[in-house]
Amino acid sequence: MDVSVKNFEELFGAEIHCVIPIFQRPYVWNEEDQWEPLWEDIESTASDYLLQLQETGGDKTKAQGLTRRHFMGAIVLQQQQAPIGSPKLALVIDGQQRLTTIQLLLDAASDICSDEGFDAQSTSLGRLVRNQHAQDAERFKLWPSADNQASFVAALDKEQPSETVHETSVEDCHRYFKQSIDRWIDAGEQEYTREARADALFITLYGLFELAVIELSERDDPYVIFETLNARGTPLTPGDLVQNYILQAAASDVEMAKHEELFNKLWKPLEDEYWRTEVRTGALNRARLDVFLQYWLVSTVLDEVRFERVFPTFKEHADQQLKTGRTIEAVAERIHHAARVYRGWDDYPLNSQRGRFFRRGRMCGLGGMSPLLLYIDTQPNELLTEEQRLSMFSDIESYLIRRALCRAITAGLTRISLEAMRRLSEHEKTPSLWPEVLRQFLASLQGSRRWPRDDELSDSLLARPLYGRVGQGRLSMVLAAIEDRKRHAMVFPPDSPFSPEGLSIEHILPRRWQQHWSDGRESQEFVDRRESVIDVLGNLTLVNTGLNSSISNGPWSEKKAAIAKSSTLLINKDVTDSEVWDETAIAQRGEELLDIITDIWSRPRD
């Protein structure tokens, strides 16, 4: 490994072809965070040079010696074998954002100097961008990763990119520096001539900006020094680090063609919008890929993994796997398989058992159980049947929803998930026992971690107001589940599947009951008793469309007719068949709905 400080001419003056590997992330630097600060540094250095030139009486050598150098950070290159007669070949291990920006900057400066008639400066700068005796991709000093190649070539060759090219950061960068350089030179004649300013810019870019260049041999391990080396760099995410580790390790094991095939097959699917989308975890938003990797690691190493420890934990795990003879491709295959399982959770039909499980569970803290779900759902089909998986999912759903209805806290679910996986791992060779092992584990939890029993559920649902105490989303989900159960108990037309979307919660005995549900002579005891049942389970239902206030608060005879006319829901049939709707009817219906709830989300009896 060699470490040296080089200016742009020393780095790019010789014939060299720096290749950004296919697995490096696309170009992401932008004007506000990187281009503008860099240009301000260039202007400052060029202005300093002009001042020194003036003070030394026009002595360029002395002026260059007195001008402060600007350090741009560090890059890491790894030497590669190249055919005789070809440019020196190097892989860009770190610094691809910085190098891409520098090349676009140098080409932009060459273009403007050419346009302004400063041919000597234009030619010299151009030689830092293109190899003079190479063809095709090798003619460029830098060759970007696949996502940026078309726009990079279009920017440097002054071509219009094809309509299929959607990425514009590369072209925007090139355009930004052309405009900035043009303005800099046009500011001439104020204090310095245009030629003097162009020459100052040339000298600044050619020799006054420096990089720390770490050059690795083919035998060196790039991960000894792989990290973000510049404060202006975009921080690497756990997903970036895991990807780089896998594909850098693969590069040492397979030839380039197979390496590209490995990337396209196992990692490129994890780079689309779905995985880049930020999702809420706790109090923070994080990329879905990073959240998934954390869950997958917990399910793999069976230990807690803090977010900041995702990559170090992965590296420890992968290093151990490689020491035992497994290939890096096998490790990547496991991630790829788990990722397909994880993504599939969003795609199940809402009316399928899995679709209902994930829809309901996500309203009640299912995210904390994701490591356990991955542990179960990534088992081979020959070891664990779909019936056994669904049995475990059913118990997890019951555990979560009973706790939600009893207002139990959701904190600590990841720890419970971890303990459950450890219990299941004790029966690794007999996964057919897993449903019973998981059921008994959940039933054994006590205190704030308990799986609420029927009597606790009854107390929470019947003896206390439900509306306003349980979130409306969860409450609507529970009532929809009751409707779903009623439909499954009957023969329903196959062309009329039930969907919980678009339903709203309705108080059967209205909150404003005094005008049409009272003769005005009730005692305070009666009023208090009636008010106490307004928000309980037995008085709540779902309607397809919200009733207008005059009907919702109107007499029972009119309201039940409106519900019957506008609603096709079975949950309302017994309601609309009732001649009277009072405290007795509410209590009776509450008991009936409770029986359905405890049947849907059953648990072992103590």
N, C-alpha and C positions, 0 to 999 in steps of 0.2 A: 504494500500500500504506500503510495506517494502522496504527500500533501504539499501543495504549493499555492502561491498567490499569483494569479495571472490577470492581465488586462485582456480586453476583448481581442486585440490583435494577436496576443500570445496564445489565446485559446483557440481562435478560429482562423488564424492566418495560414496555417498549414492545411493540407488536404485532410479533412476529418468528416466522418459521417456519424453523428450522434443519434441513436434510435431510441425513441420513447417506447417502451414495451406496450403491447396491446392492452395489458391489464391496468395500466395507469389510468387514473380518472381523466375525463376530458378537461380542456382548458376552462378555468373558471374565474381567472382574475378579471377585475372590472375597473372602471374609471375612478370611482370614488375611493376605493380601498387601496389600489395598487398603482394604476397608470398615472394618476395625477400626482401622488407623492413622488413617484419616480421622476416624472418630468420636472417637478420643482427642484429636485436634486440635480438634474442635468443642467437646468437654467442657472442654478446657483454656482455649480462648478465651472461652467463656461464663462459666466460673468466674472468669477474670481480669476480665471485665466486671462481674460481681457484686461483686468485691472493690473495684474502682474506684468503683462506685456507692456502696458503703458508705463509702469514704473521702472521697467528695465530698459526703456528706450527701444522697444521693439525686438529684444533678443528672445526669440522663441524658446531656445534651449533653457535659458535661465527662467523664463516665465513658467515653462512646464515643470521645472524643478521646484519652484516656489509654490505652485498651485497644489492645494490639498487634494489627495486622492479620495475617491468615494468608494467605500466598501459595500458591495451589493449582497453580501451573504455568501452562502456556500452551496456547492453542487457536488454530487457524487456520481462518478462515472465508473463503469466496469469494462475493462478491455475485453475485446472479443477477437477471435481470429478472423482475418479477412484475406481474400485472394491477393496474390502478388499483383501489384499494379493498381489496386483499388485504394480508395481513401482509407485511412486508419478508422477502424470501427469500434464504437463504444456504446454500451447500453446506459441510458440515463436512469440511475437507481433513485436519485432524489434531486429535485430542482427543476422538474419538467415545466412548471408554471413560469419560473424565472427565465429559463432558457428560451422558451417559446416567446416570451415578451421581448427579450433582448433581440432575437432574430427579427421579429416584426418591427422593432424600433430601428435596427440597423438598415433594414430594407426600406423603411419609410424615409430615413435620412438620405439614403442613396438616391431614391426617387426624386426628392425635393431638390437635392444638389444638382441632379441631372436637368431637371426642369428649369433651374435658375442659371444653368450654364457653367456650373462649377464642376467640370468634368473630372478633374484629377481626384477631388474628394469623393465624387460619386463612384468612380471606378474602384478606389481603395476600399470604400465601405462595402461595395458590392461583393468584393472578394472575401469578405467576412461572412457572407450569406450563402454563396454558391461555390462549389468546387468547379474549377475550370476544366478539368479533364475527366469528367464522369458523366454518366447518362442516367436517365430515369430518376428514381428516388435518390440515388447516390449523388446527384448534382447538388442537393441541398445539404448544408452543414448540419441541419437538424431535420429529423423526420418524425412528425407527431404520431400519436396513437391513432387508431382507426377512425374514431369519431371526428377527429379534427383534420384529417389529411386533405379532404376535398376543399374545405374552406381555406386551409393554409396555402395550398397550391394556387387557388384562385386569387388570394391576396397578393402573393409574391409574383405571380405571372400576369397580374392585371386582367384576369378573366372573370366573367360572370359565373358564379357557381351554378350547378344544375339545380333544378326545382326540387330535387330530393334532399338537398342540403338545408337543414333547418337550423343548425348551430351557427351563430353569428358573432360570438365573442371574439374570435380570431380576427375577422374582418373589421369589427368595431375597433379593436386595438390598433390595427394597422392604420385605419382611418384617423383615429385620435392622434397618433403621433405625427402623421403627415400634416394634419391641420396645425398642431402645436409647433412643429418645426417651421412650417411656412410662416406662421405669425412671428416666430422668433427672428427669422431672417428679414422679414418685412419691417421689423422694428429698427432696421438699420437707418443710417443717415441722421439719427437722433444724436448719438454720441459716438458710435462706431459705424463704419461702412457695412454694407450688406456682405461684402466679401470677407471682411474681418469677422463678422458674426458667424458666417458659414464655416470659416476656417476654425474658429473657436469651438463650434459644435463638433466638427470633424475630429479635432484633437481630443476633445472631451470623450467622445465615444470610442475613439481609436486607442487611447492610451491612459485615460485618467480614471476610468471606472474599473474596479477590480473585483474578482471573485476568488474565494477559497475553493480550490479544485482538489477534491479527494479522488484519486485514481486507484481503483482496486484492480488487482490482477484477477484472472479467472479463478484462482484458488482462494481468494479472500471471501469471507462471509459478509455480505452487504448488511446484514442485520445487526452487526456490531455497532454500526454508525447510522443506521437508518432511523431518521426522526425528522421532524420539521425543524429546519436550521435557520429560519429567518422569521423575525417577528411579524413581517408583513405577509408571510405565507398564509394560505388558507389552512386552518388546522385539519389534520387528518382525523377522520372518524374511525370508530372501531371497524366498520365495514371496509374502509379503505385499507386499514392495516392488515386485516385478515386476508383480504383479497391479494394484497401485495405479497404477503408471506406465502400463500398457497402457490401463486403462479411464479414467484421467483424461485421457490423450491422446485417446482415442476420444471422450470427452465434448465436446471442443472441435471435433470433426469431424462428428458426427452428432447428429440430434435425439434427445430422451430415449427415445422408443419404440425406435428402432434401437439406441441405446446399451444398453438393457435386453436387447434381443434378442442383441446381441453378447456380453454377459456370460453369458446363459443358455446360449448355444450353445458358446462357446469357453472360458470359465473356470469356470463353475459345476461342470462335471464333474470339475474338479481340486480340489474342496473336500470330497470325500467321505472316508470313513474310510480307504480304501486309501491315499490320498495324505497323510493326516495321520499315519498310522502311522509310528513311528520305526523305522529300520533301522540296523544296525551298519555304520559305515564307519571302518576303522582302529580307533582306540581310543575313538571317540565314537558316540553315537546321534543321528541326525538325522532329521527328517521326510523321508519318501520323496520328496515334491515337491521339497524343497530339493536332495536328492541328484540327482534327475533333472535339475533345471535346471543344476546344475554339469556333469553329463555332456553335456547338450545344448549348452551353451555351448562346451565344449571341441571338440565335433564341428562346431560352427558357425564359430567364429573360428579354429580350428586352432592353438590356443595353450594353454599351461597356464593354468588358472584356479583360484587358491586359493579355499577356501570363503568367506573373508571378502571376496573380490573378486567374488562372483557377481553381486550387483546392480550395482556400478559397471561391471563388464564388460558386463552386459546393456544398461545405459543407453547406454554408448558405442556398442555395436552397433546398438541401436534408433535412436539419434539419427542415425547414419550412414545407416541404411536410409531413414529419413524424408527426409534431405537428397537422396537419389538418386531420390526420387519414389515410393517404396513407401509404402503406407498402414500405419497401425498395425494394422489388421485383418489385413493380409497377414502381418505379424510374428506376431500371435497365432495365425493359422492354422497357421504352421509349428510353433509350440510345441504346439498342440493335436494336430497330426498326429503329431509325434514322441512325445507323451505316450501316444497310443493305441497306437503301435507298442511303446513301452516296457512299457505295462501288459499288452499282448497276450502278452509273453514268459512271463507267469505262467499263461497259460490254455491252452497247447497240450497236447493229449492226451499222456500219458506215452509212448505207443507210437509217436508220430509222430517223424519225424527231428528236427524242431525241439524237440519235448518232451524227447527224449533229450539233445539238445545242451545245452539250458539246465539240465536236471537234473544232468548230469554236470559241466558247466562250473562251476556254482555251487559245487561241492565243491573246485574247484581254482583259485580266484581269478578267476573270470570277471568279477566286478564291476569290476576294474581295466581290463578291455577294453570296458566299456560304451560309452564314446564312439565307439570304432571300430564296434561293433555298430550303434549308432544311425546312424552315417555310412553304413553299408552298407544298413541296413534301411529307411531313409527315402528312398532313391533311387526315382524313378518306375519303375513296372513296365515301361514302354516302353524304359527305358534299361538296366535290369538285371533279368535273368530270375530266377525262383525257383531254377532249377538253378544259376546262377552264385552266388547268395547262399549256397545250401547248400554249394557247393564251398568257399567262403571260410570258412563256419562250421566245416566239417569240418577244415580246416587249423588254425583257431584252437583247436578242441577237441584236436587232436593235439598242438599246441604246449603247451597247458596241462597235459594229462594226462601226457605224456612227462616234462615238467619235475617234476610232482608225484611221479611214480614214482621219479625220480632225486633226489628231495629237493632240488630247486633252489628258491631263494628266490622268493617271489611279489612282493616289493617291486619297484617300477619298472615294473609292467605298464601303468600309465597313461601313462608316458613312451613306452613301446614302442607303445602304441595311437596316441598322437599322431604319432609318426614314421611309422607305417603309413598314417595318414590323409593325411599330407603327400605320401607316395609316390603314393597313389591319386589325389590331387588333381592331380598332374602329368598324369594321363590322364583328366581330367574329361570330355572330349568323346568318349572311347572306353572307357566302363566295361566293355565286353566283355573288355577286357584285364585287368581288376582281379583275377580269380582268380589268374592267373599272376604278376602284379606282387606281390600279397600273399604268395604262396607263396615267391617268390624272396627277398623282403624277410625273411621269418621265417627262411628257411634261411641267410641271410647273417649272422645275429646270432651273436656270439661270446661266449666267457667265461661270465659269470654270466647272460647274456641268451640263451644258446644254445637251439636246438631240438635236444634230444638225439638222437643217431644210434642205429641199431639195436644197435651193439656196446656203447654205453654203457647202453642199456636192458637188454641181455642181462646185462651185469655186475651191474647193480642188482637185477634180478629173479631171477637164477639163482645167482649167486655169494654173495649175502648174504641174511640173514634178512629177510623182508618184513613178517611179522606183528609188530607192536610198533614197527616203524620207519616204516611208512606208516600213517596214521590208519585206523581200522576203517571209517569211513564211506567213504573213498576206496577202500579195499581191497574192500569189499563192492560198490561201484559197478563196479569193474573186473571182478570175477567175474561180476556180473550182466550186464555188457556181453558177456562171453564166452558166457554162456548165451543172450543175445539173438541173437548172431551164429549160434550153432548152430541156433537155432529158425528163423531166416530162411533157413538153408541147406536146410531141410526143408519139406515141405508140412504145415503144422500146421492143425488144425481152426480155422475162423474164430471159433468161439464159446469158444475157450480162449486169450484174449490173455495174454501174459506180463506180470506185474507184479513189479518188484523189491522191493515192500513186504513186510515181514514175514519176510524171509530172514535167516538168521544164519550166521556164519562157523564152519566146523567144521574142526578138525585131523583129517585122515584117520588118520595115525599119531599117536596121542594123546600129549599132553605127559607123561602118567603111563603110560608104556608098559612099565615094568619088570615088572609083575606078569603080564600076559598076552601080552607080545610079546618075552619073553626066557626063556632056560632058566637064567639066573643064572650062566652060566660064561663070559660074554663078556669079552674083554680091555678094558682101559681105552681102547685105540685104537678098538675097536668102539663103545664107549659114546660116546666123543667124536664119532665120525663120525655116529652116529645122532642125537645131540642137535643136531648142526649142521644137520640137514635138517628138524627139527620145524617151523620157522617159514618155510620157503621156499615159493615159489609153488606148486610141484608137489604139496605136501602140504596145500594149502588148498582148501576147496570151500564151497559153499553148501547149506544144507538148509532145507526149508520150516519145520520146527519144530526147536528145539534138542533134541538127544538127551539123555536123562538120563545122569548121570555113570556109572552102572554099564554102560550100553551104550556110551557114548562111549569109556570106558577099557577096555572088554571085549575079548575075542578078536576077531580079524579076521573070522572066519566069521560071528559073531553081529552084528558091527557093520555089515558090508556088507549083510547081509540086512535090517537095520533101516533103513539108508539107502535101499535099493531099495524097501522097503515104504512108507516115509513120504515119499519124494521123487519128484516127477515131472520133475525137472530133467535136461536132457540133459547138463549138465556132469558129472553123476555116473555116466552110463551106462558109460563105459570103466572107471571106478573099480570099480563093483560087478561088472563082468565079470572083474576080476583075481582070480586064485587066491591070489596072494601080494602083499603090500604092504610093500615094503622100499625101501632107498635107490635101487636101480636103477629101480624103478617110479616113484618120486618124481622122479628126474632125467629120465626119459623123458617123464612127464606135464608136467613143467616146460617142456621144449623145445616140446612140442605147444601148450601154452597161450601160450608166448612168441610162436610163429608167428601165433596168432590175434590177440594183442595188437598185434603190429607190422602186421598186416593191417588191423585196425580203425582204428588210429591211425597211419597211414602218413605218411611224409615223403619229400621228394625225396632221391634218392641223390646223394652228393657226386661 
